[in-house]
Amino acid sequence: MNLHIKLLPAMAVALPLFGTGGEPSSFPFKMPLEKPSMPLSAAMERAYDDYASPTYWWNELFSKFRYTQLEGLDYHNHDGTISRRDPSKVVKANGKYYVWYTCRRTETPPQGARGGSDTRPSFDWDLAEIWYATSEDGFTWTEQGVAVPRPPKPKVGWRSVSTPDVLCWNGRYYLYYQGFLEMPGTRGDDCPVACSWADSPDGPWTPVNEIIVPNGPEGTWDQYCIHDPYPLVYNGKIHLYYKSDFNGLPEMVRAQGLATADHPLGPFEKCPLNPVLNSGHETALFPFKGGIAALTGRHGNELESIQWAPDGINFSRVANSILMPIAAGPYVPDAFTDTKDGRGITWGLCHFTTMGGKNKRHGILGRFDCDLSLDYHDQGMKDPEHYWPPEFYFRSGLGGARKRIEAIAREDLKTQ
């Protein structure tokens, strides 16, 4: 990977055991930083060849994630009528941190596609607008109100605007988001990417009222949806990463694509190698050294991994993790500087969308902390262990599968 790595001085060790021919006779007690010249098992070959470091202790793109409940945001006693989800990247301006997010304030909780109406949401992201909040410490947030409202019908987003992310380009701010032209659930989440711009993070925001990144032509992987737009500035261009769902139900596949442009409003050109990530859902990315790193969370063969691409396109898994943030919006100080020496991230916001239970379901925002930074070394974040009480593991249970499993056990016992 040639991505190495911050190394504690005591860990930089030479190979102590050598055979008569100068080769190590057995794998040494002290883990070598560099791949030793000796026969290795397939597992140890992977440890050196497939990851940024042979062990997570030295891997600057490995971290565990810790979470903190935010203060300052009200959820109406968690009755399901207020939801906040899908936070953008956090940016710093005017001596404060800013974040934008999907906010739903409706008379009822989500009712499903059959129960939705002009005032009742079908899903948590239906009948939503883009709101924003500010903070001086990243823990306590003050909601500032609507940034981008739903426009009048039939403009893009008249039904709902959601899943924003932010770009700062030549002193102007741009919000990219999904604009729904029908109730979510009618045909799935078929919605184009829209955009609004402002000269201040506090607005006012001017909608472009045009599709910024179109769906692909019929028969292509992104023909139905362009979700979760996520912009960075890299190699002199705007790199807008996005997710699409393909393959159809019930075996849906999710992957990430890339579109680039010379101007925030396009035209955007899709990468000929799309999809550029074969896994993930609401994937968060950030400059790291000379390339781009990605938090590739749920879904796909490479879920719960951290990946890196030297060119922002050809990603490889360089670390695995667990309990990664869902819909992460990290604080990325060099997201828009076109840096050739990305420094990484240490915190951000994410969402949790199972609050309130079945009939009051809604999302809340939370904070995550990590050590994916070249400028810090938090040994506690490099320890992969999570010590959870037993009820954490038992909480999900087996649901309806238990009856099937019990029946199998009864049949199995009859064969003795």
C-alpha positions in Angstrom: 0.0 0.0 0.0 2.9 2.3 0.6 0.7 4.2 3.1 2.8 3.8 6.2 2.2 4.8 9.1 3.0 6.4 12.4 5.2 4.2 14.5 5.9 4.3 18.2 9.7 4.3 18.7 9.7 1.1 20.7 8.0 -0.7 17.9 10.6 -0.1 15.3 12.5 -3.3 15.7 14.9 -5.4 13.7 14.5 -9.1 13.0 16.3 -10.9 15.9 16.4 -14.5 14.7 18.2 -15.5 11.6 19.2 -18.9 10.0 22.6 -19.7 8.6 21.7 -18.3 5.3 20.8 -14.9 6.7 17.0 -15.5 6.5 14.8 -15.4 9.6 14.3 -19.0 10.9 10.9 -18.3 12.5 8.6 -15.3 12.7 10.0 -13.0 15.4 8.4 -12.1 18.7 8.4 -8.4 17.9 6.2 -7.7 14.8 8.4 -6.3 12.0 7.2 -3.1 10.4 8.3 -4.2 7.0 7.5 -7.5 5.4 10.2 -10.0 6.4 12.1 -12.0 3.8 10.9 -15.5 4.7 8.1 -17.9 3.8 4.8 -16.6 5.1 1.3 -18.0 5.3 -1.4 -16.5 3.1 -2.8 -14.7 6.2 0.6 -13.1 7.0 1.1 -12.2 3.4 -2.2 -10.3 3.5 -1.3 -8.6 6.7 1.6 -6.9 4.9 0.2 -6.6 1.4 -3.4 -5.7 1.8 -3.4 -3.3 4.7 -1.7 0.0 5.6 0.2 -1.7 8.4 0.6 -5.3 9.5 -1.2 -4.5 12.7 -3.9 -2.0 13.7 -1.8 -0.5 16.4 0.4 1.2 13.8 -2.3 1.8 11.2 -3.2 5.4 10.8 -6.3 4.4 8.9 -7.6 2.2 11.7 -9.7 3.5 14.5 -12.5 2.4 16.8 -15.4 4.9 17.0 -16.9 6.3 20.2 -20.2 8.1 20.4 -21.7 11.0 22.4 -25.3 12.2 22.6 -25.7 15.8 21.4 -27.1 18.5 23.6 -29.4 21.4 22.5 -31.7 19.6 20.0 -35.3 18.8 21.0 -37.2 15.9 19.6 -40.7 16.5 20.9 -40.5 13.7 23.5 -39.5 11.3 20.7 -43.0 11.0 19.5 -41.8 10.6 15.9 -43.0 14.0 14.6 -39.5 15.6 14.6 -36.6 13.8 12.9 -33.0 14.9 12.2 -30.7 12.7 10.0 -28.1 12.7 7.2 -25.7 15.3 8.5 -23.4 17.0 6.1 -19.7 17.4 6.6 -19.0 19.8 9.5 -17.4 23.1 8.4 -15.9 25.9 10.4 -16.8 29.5 9.6 -17.4 32.7 11.6 -15.8 31.2 14.7 -18.3 28.3 14.8 -18.9 24.9 13.5 -21.8 24.5 11.0 -23.7 21.4 9.9 -26.7 20.9 7.6 -29.1 17.9 7.8 -32.4 16.4 6.8 -35.1 17.7 9.1 -38.7 16.4 9.1 -41.4 18.2 11.2 -44.8 16.6 10.5 -48.1 16.0 12.2 -47.5 12.3 12.4 -44.6 9.8 12.4 -43.9 8.0 9.0 -47.0 6.1 7.8 -45.5 4.0 5.0 -46.2 4.5 1.3 -49.8 3.4 1.7 -50.5 5.8 4.6 -48.6 8.9 3.2 -50.4 12.0 2.1 -49.7 15.7 1.5 -49.2 16.1 5.3 -48.3 12.6 6.5 -44.9 11.3 5.6 -44.4 7.9 4.0 -40.8 7.5 5.3 -38.5 9.3 7.7 -37.0 11.4 4.8 -40.4 12.4 3.3 -41.9 15.9 3.6 -38.5 17.0 4.9 -36.4 20.2 4.5 -32.8 21.0 5.0 -32.1 22.7 8.3 -28.8 23.7 9.9 -27.2 24.2 13.3 -24.1 25.7 14.8 -21.8 24.9 17.7 -18.8 26.3 19.5 -17.6 22.9 20.9 -19.1 20.2 18.6 -21.2 18.8 21.5 -23.9 21.4 22.1 -25.7 22.6 19.0 -28.1 25.5 18.4 -30.6 24.9 15.6 -30.7 28.0 13.4 -33.7 27.0 11.2 -34.4 26.2 7.6 -31.6 26.5 5.1 -33.3 25.0 2.0 -37.1 24.7 2.1 -39.2 22.5 -0.2 -39.9 24.5 -3.4 -43.4 24.8 -4.9 -44.6 22.0 -7.1 -43.4 21.0 -9.8 -39.8 22.2 -9.1 -37.2 19.6 -8.1 -37.6 18.8 -4.5 -41.3 19.9 -4.1 -42.1 16.7 -2.2 -39.0 16.5 -0.1 -35.4 17.8 0.0 -32.9 15.6 2.0 -29.4 14.2 2.5 -27.4 17.4 2.1 -23.7 17.9 1.8 -21.7 21.1 1.5 -18.9 22.5 -0.7 -17.0 25.7 -0.3 -15.6 26.9 -3.6 -14.0 30.4 -4.3 -15.7 31.8 -1.2 -19.2 30.6 -2.0 -21.1 27.8 -0.4 -23.0 25.1 -2.3 -25.4 22.5 -0.8 -26.0 19.4 -2.8 -29.1 17.3 -1.9 -31.7 14.9 -3.1 -34.8 16.4 -4.6 -38.0 14.2 -4.5 -40.6 14.7 -7.2 -42.9 12.1 -5.7 -43.6 10.5 -2.4 -40.8 8.2 -1.3 -41.9 4.6 -1.6 -44.0 5.1 -4.7 -41.2 3.7 -6.9 -38.4 3.6 -4.4 -36.1 6.5 -3.9 -35.9 7.8 -7.5 -34.7 11.4 -7.0 -32.1 13.6 -8.8 -29.4 15.7 -7.2 -30.3 19.4 -6.8 -28.2 22.3 -5.5 -28.5 25.7 -3.8 -25.8 28.3 -3.3 -25.1 31.1 -0.8 -22.4 33.7 -0.1 -22.6 32.9 3.6 -23.1 29.6 5.5 -26.1 31.4 7.1 -27.7 31.9 3.7 -29.9 33.0 2.1 -29.7 30.1 -0.3 -30.6 30.4 -3.9 -31.9 27.2 -5.6 -30.5 26.3 -9.0 -33.7 24.5 -10.0 -31.8 22.2 -12.3 -30.6 18.6 -12.0 -26.9 18.7 -11.2 -26.0 15.0 -11.6 -28.4 13.0 -13.8 -29.3 9.4 -13.5 -27.5 7.0 -15.9 -29.1 5.8 -19.1 -31.4 2.8 -19.1 -29.6 -0.5 -18.3 -26.7 1.1 -16.3 -26.0 0.7 -12.6 -27.2 4.2 -11.7 -30.2 4.4 -14.0 -32.7 4.9 -11.1 -31.0 6.9 -8.4 -28.1 9.2 -7.4 -28.1 9.4 -3.6 -26.0 10.9 -0.9 -24.0 13.5 -2.9 -20.6 14.1 -1.2 -18.3 16.8 -2.6 -14.5 17.3 -2.1 -11.9 19.3 -3.9 -9.1 17.1 -5.3 -6.6 17.5 -8.1 -8.0 20.8 -9.1 -11.6 19.5 -9.6 -14.8 19.0 -7.7 -15.1 15.3 -6.9 -18.7 14.5 -6.1 -19.1 10.9 -4.8 -22.6 9.3 -4.7 -24.4 6.1 -4.0 -26.7 4.1 -6.2 -28.9 1.0 -5.7 -29.0 -1.6 -8.5 -29.6 -5.2 -9.3 -33.2 -5.0 -8.2 -35.1 -6.5 -5.3 -34.8 -8.6 -3.3 -31.0 -8.8 -3.9 -30.3 -5.1 -4.0 -26.6 -4.1 -4.4 -25.3 -0.7 -3.2 -22.1 0.9 -4.5 -20.5 4.3 -4.8 -19.8 6.3 -7.9 -17.8 9.5 -8.8 -18.6 12.5 -10.9 -16.1 15.3 -11.5 -16.5 18.9 -12.6 -14.5 22.2 -13.0 -17.4 24.2 -11.5 -19.8 23.4 -8.7 -22.8 23.6 -11.0 -21.2 21.3 -13.6 -21.3 19.9 -16.1 -20.3 16.7 -14.1 -18.6 13.9 -15.9 -19.0 10.4 -14.5 -15.9 8.3 -13.9 -15.6 5.6 -16.6 -14.6 3.1 -13.9 -17.8 3.6 -11.8 -18.7 2.2 -9.4 -15.4 3.1 -7.6 -16.4 1.5 -4.3 -18.2 -1.8 -4.3 -19.6 -1.4 -0.7 -21.0 1.1 1.7 -24.2 3.2 2.0 -23.8 6.8 3.2 -20.1 6.8 2.6 -17.9 9.6 4.0 -14.6 10.5 2.4 -11.7 12.8 3.2 -8.2 13.7 1.8 -5.5 11.5 3.3 -1.9 12.0 2.4 -1.9 12.3 -1.4 -5.2 10.4 -2.0 -8.7 10.0 -0.7 -9.9 7.8 2.2 -13.4 6.4 2.6 -15.4 5.2 5.6 -17.2 2.2 3.9 -19.8 1.2 6.4 -22.9 -1.0 6.1 -23.7 -3.1 2.9 -21.4 -5.0 0.5 -18.6 -7.5 0.7 -16.3 -4.8 2.1 -18.6 -3.3 4.7 -17.2 -2.0 7.9 -13.9 -1.1 6.2 -11.8 1.9 5.8 -10.4 2.3 2.2 -7.9 4.5 0.4 -7.3 5.5 -3.2 -4.0 7.1 -4.3 -6.0 8.8 -7.1 -9.4 9.2 -5.6 -10.7 6.4 -7.9 -9.0 3.0 -7.3 -9.8 2.2 -3.7 -8.4 -0.6 -1.7 -9.3 -1.7 1.8 -6.6 -0.7 4.3 -8.3 -1.4 7.6 -11.4 -3.0 9.1 -13.4 -1.6 12.0 -16.7 -2.2 13.8 -19.6 0.0 14.9 -18.7 2.6 12.2 -20.8 5.8 12.2 -23.9 5.6 10.1 -24.3 8.5 7.6 -21.1 10.1 8.9 -20.6 13.8 8.4 -17.0 14.3 9.5 -15.2 17.5 10.3 -12.7 17.7 7.4 -10.6 20.9 7.7 -8.9 20.3 4.4 -11.9 19.1 2.4 -11.8 22.1 0.0 -8.1 23.1 0.0 -7.0 20.7 -2.8 -4.3 19.5 -0.5 -1.6 17.0 -1.5 -1.1 16.1 2.2 -4.5 15.3 3.6 -4.3 15.1 7.4 -7.4 13.0 8.2 -10.2 13.3 10.7 -10.9 12.9 14.4 -14.7 13.6 14.8 -17.9 14.4 13.1 -21.7 13.9 13.4 -23.8 10.9 12.3 -27.3 9.7 12.7 -29.3 7.0 14.5 -32.6 6.2 12.8 -34.3 3.6 15.1 -35.5 6.0 17.8 -39.1 5.9 19.0 -39.9 2.3 18.0 -42.0 1.0 15.2 -44.9 3.5 15.3 -42.8 6.6 16.3 -39.7 6.0 14.4 -37.4 8.9 13.7 -33.8 9.9 13.4 -31.5 11.7 15.8 -28.1 13.2 15.4 -25.1 12.1 17.4 -21.3 12.8 17.6 -18.6 10.3 16.8 -14.9 10.5 17.7 -12.0 8.5 16.2 -8.3 8.7 15.4 -7.9 8.7 11.6 -5.4 11.6 11.7 -1.8 12.1 11.0 -1.6 14.8 13.6 -2.7 12.7 16.7 -2.0 9.4 18.2 -4.8 8.3 20.6 -3.8 4.8 21.7 -7.3 4.3 23.2 -8.8 4.6 19.7 -6.4 2.0 18.4 -7.6 -0.6 20.8 -10.3 -2.5 18.9 -12.1 -3.9 21.9 -15.6 -2.8 22.8 -16.8 -4.1 26.2 -20.6 -4.1 26.0 -23.0 -5.5 28.6 -24.8 -8.8 27.7 -28.1 -7.0 27.0 -26.5 -5.2 24.1 -25.9 -8.5 22.4 -29.3 -10.0 23.3 -31.3 -7.0 22.3 -31.9 -7.9 18.7 -32.9 -11.5 19.4 -34.0 -13.8 16.6 -37.4 -12.4 15.9 -39.6 -14.7 13.8 -36.6 -16.9 13.0 -36.7 -18.5 16.4 -39.8 -20.7 15.6 -38.0 -22.0 12.5 -34.8 -22.7 14.4 -36.7 -24.5 17.2 -38.5 -26.6 14.6 -35.2 -27.6 13.0 -33.9 -28.6 16.4 -36.9 -30.8 17.1 -36.5 -32.6 13.8 -32.8 -33.0 14.4 -33.4 -34.6 17.8 -35.8 -37.1 16.2 -32.9 -38.6 14.2 -30.9 -39.7 17.2 
